[in-house]
Amino acid sequence: MFYEAGIYPDWWKLEPFKTDAAWANAVSAIERNDPHTRGIVVLGLDAPQDELAASFAMAAKQPLVKGFAVGRTIFGDAARAWMKGEMTDAEAVAQMAGRYRQLCETWELVRRGAQEDAA
């Protein structure tokens, strides 16, 4: 375990867990071992947006989860198409901007819902 090795990250970047129990276990271990951590961000791991949205909904329930750090989910498809010459620069930029906007909107929606449920 990281904490047993003396490693105390400021931020945790965790995979998009598929169950509430997995999120609760991860958060519990972090809270138990490191009260000074800044929090957790959810990784994308090139997951499709609908899968990531479902993970966001579970993660947003956890107060330690502060947001997301996704890259390939945003740029993966656009980069592959652009490198094959199947997409222009402008199309690639538009697709990446749209995906990022959608993920931000999804996060805000599920986070707001989780906060309302907790109140």
LINTARA-V554518 format. One record per residue. N is the residue number from 0. RES is the residue in three letters. SS is DSSP state (H for helix, E for strand, L for the rest). PHI is phi in whole degrees, 0 to 359 (* if undefined). BURIAL is b if it has 16 or more other ideal C-beta (glycine too) atoms within 10 Angstrom, else e. Layout:
{{N | RES | SS | PHI | BURIAL} {N | RES | SS | PHI | BURIAL}}
This chain:
{{0 | MET | L | * | e} {1 | PHE | L | 301 | e} {2 | TYR | H | 294 | e} {3 | GLU | H | 296 | e} {4 | ALA | H | 273 | e} {5 | GLY | L | 82 | e} {6 | ILE | L | 260 | e} {7 | TYR | L | 233 | e} {8 | PRO | L | 293 | e} {9 | ASP | L | 295 | e} {10 | TRP | E | 232 | e} {11 | TRP | E | 257 | b} {12 | LYS | E | 252 | e} {13 | LEU | E | 245 | b} {14 | GLU | L | 298 | e} {15 | PRO | L | 283 | b} {16 | PHE | L | 299 | b} {17 | LYS | L | 257 | e} {18 | THR | L | 224 | e} {19 | ASP | H | 298 | e} {20 | ALA | H | 297 | e} {21 | ALA | H | 296 | b} {22 | TRP | H | 297 | b} {23 | ALA | H | 299 | e} {24 | ASN | H | 295 | e} {25 | ALA | H | 296 | b} {26 | VAL | H | 297 | b} {27 | SER | H | 300 | e} {28 | ALA | H | 297 | e} {29 | ILE | H | 292 | b} {30 | GLU | H | 298 | e} {31 | ARG | H | 293 | e} {32 | ASN | H | 256 | e} {33 | ASP | L | 209 | b} {34 | PRO | L | 290 | e} {35 | HIS | L | 258 | e} {36 | THR | L | 298 | e} {37 | ARG | L | 280 | e} {38 | GLY | E | 148 | e} {39 | ILE | E | 233 | b} {40 | VAL | E | 240 | b} {41 | VAL | E | 271 | b} {42 | LEU | E | 278 | b} {43 | GLY | L | 265 | b} {44 | LEU | L | 54 | e} {45 | ASP | L | 62 | e} {46 | ALA | L | 289 | b} {47 | PRO | L | 299 | e} {48 | GLN | H | 301 | b} {49 | ASP | H | 292 | e} {50 | GLU | H | 293 | e} {51 | LEU | H | 295 | b} {52 | ALA | H | 298 | b} {53 | ALA | H | 295 | b} {54 | SER | H | 293 | b} {55 | PHE | H | 304 | b} {56 | ALA | H | 299 | b} {57 | MET | H | 286 | b} {58 | ALA | H | 296 | b} {59 | ALA | L | 297 | b} {60 | LYS | L | 287 | b} {61 | GLN | L | 266 | b} {62 | PRO | L | 301 | e} {63 | LEU | L | 287 | b} {64 | VAL | E | 279 | b} {65 | LYS | E | 256 | b} {66 | GLY | E | 169 | b} {67 | PHE | E | 224 | b} {68 | ALA | E | 226 | e} {69 | VAL | L | 245 | b} {70 | GLY | L | 235 | e} {71 | ARG | H | 300 | e} {72 | THR | H | 299 | b} {73 | ILE | H | 278 | b} {74 | PHE | H | 251 | b} {75 | GLY | H | 303 | b} {76 | ASP | H | 296 | b} {77 | ALA | H | 296 | b} {78 | ALA | H | 296 | b} {79 | ARG | H | 297 | e} {80 | ALA | H | 294 | e} {81 | TRP | H | 297 | b} {82 | MET | H | 293 | e} {83 | LYS | L | 274 | e} {84 | GLY | L | 77 | e} {85 | GLU | L | 268 | e} {86 | MET | L | 212 | b} {87 | THR | L | 281 | e} {88 | ASP | H | 304 | e} {89 | ALA | H | 297 | e} {90 | GLU | H | 295 | e} {91 | ALA | H | 297 | b} {92 | VAL | H | 298 | e} {93 | ALA | H | 297 | e} {94 | GLN | H | 295 | b} {95 | MET | H | 295 | b} {96 | ALA | H | 297 | e} {97 | GLY | H | 296 | e} {98 | ARG | H | 294 | b} {99 | TYR | H | 297 | e} {100 | ARG | H | 301 | e} {101 | GLN | H | 298 | e} {102 | LEU | H | 294 | b} {103 | CYS | H | 297 | e} {104 | GLU | H | 296 | e} {105 | THR | H | 297 | b} {106 | TRP | H | 300 | b} {107 | GLU | H | 300 | e} {108 | LEU | H | 296 | e} {109 | VAL | H | 288 | b} {110 | ARG | H | 294 | b} {111 | ARG | H | 299 | e} {112 | GLY | H | 298 | e} {113 | ALA | H | 294 | b} {114 | GLN | H | 293 | e} {115 | GLU | H | 294 | e} {116 | ASP | H | 295 | e} {117 | ALA | H | 284 | e} {118 | ALA | L | 282 | e}}
